[in-house]
Amino acid sequence: MPELPEVETTVRGLAPVLEGRRLVSVEARRADLRRAFPPDLRQRLTGARVTGLGRRAKYGLIGTDRGDTLIFHLGMSGRWRIDPAEIGAHDHLLLETDEGRRLALNDPRRFGSVDLVATDALHAYPAFAAMGPEPLGPEFSPAYLQSALEGRSAPIKALLLDQRIAAGLGNIYVCEALHMAGIAPSRAAGRISRMRLERLAEAIREVLAAAIEAGGSTLRDYARPSGELGYFSKQWRVYGREGELCHCGTPVRRTSDSGRSTFFCPRCQRS
């Protein structure tokens, strides 16, 4: 599933094509993805000018001058294609700008979603209402982490994946950040010292920034809007590297919980 860096990369790739442009054509080529397209999507977006693009957690945001924001989620394998040579069977939403540029939301598995919400009501969008702060934002600080995790006996990895604590963190980047911070994924969150939380907050920011710079990680069908593949997977410290050597010379281990893999170094992450 595309995670925060992949969505941020997608939004940055769409911005030069969409920002400031008017949408002259909007076509939903099927009735639904994971759920139905908004029934008035075409009516509300055709003729609208795109005022800005953004991201909330793993959702992309396309704002318009009509006071509406299109919210998209890429699901398991979704991506936007810019100026595709041909429209394929899995291109489910088409946008055309006043410059003649075309964008296709491609989603073979159809686990993605598209919603249209009044911009001034974004905070009440169900998926956003209970979300914690953005891990790249100023509110995500060691002091915030200490407060959010105080007294919690659950493993730190599980709580970092809780969207109520950190918006948009996913499995790959949590594994990587915990390794960088030297914290065992199974460590009780409430027993982590302030010093280690400072290291963890910085590690999360560093890992996400590096992944965005690399264009995300190539997972299954994910690619940037340009069609290029992200290459952060070449920088993975532990994720997907079971049995390979950590930089300390110790084999990376993998555990599994509810179908989700955790990768860690038993030497670097002893506590």
Secondary structure, DSSP 8 states (H G I E B T S, - for coil): ---HHHHHHHHHHHHHHHTT-BEEEEEESSSBSSSB--TTHHHHHTT-BEEEEEEETTEEEEEETTSEEEEEE-TTT-EEEES-SS--TTEEEEEEETTS-EEEEE-SS---EEEEEEGGGGGGSHHHHT----TTSTT--HHHHHHHHTT--SBHHHHHT-TTTSTT--HHHHHHHHHHHT--TTSBGGG--HHHHHHHHHHHHHHHHHHHHTT----TT---TTS----GGGG-SSTT-TTSB-TTS-B-EEEEETTEEEEE-TTTT--
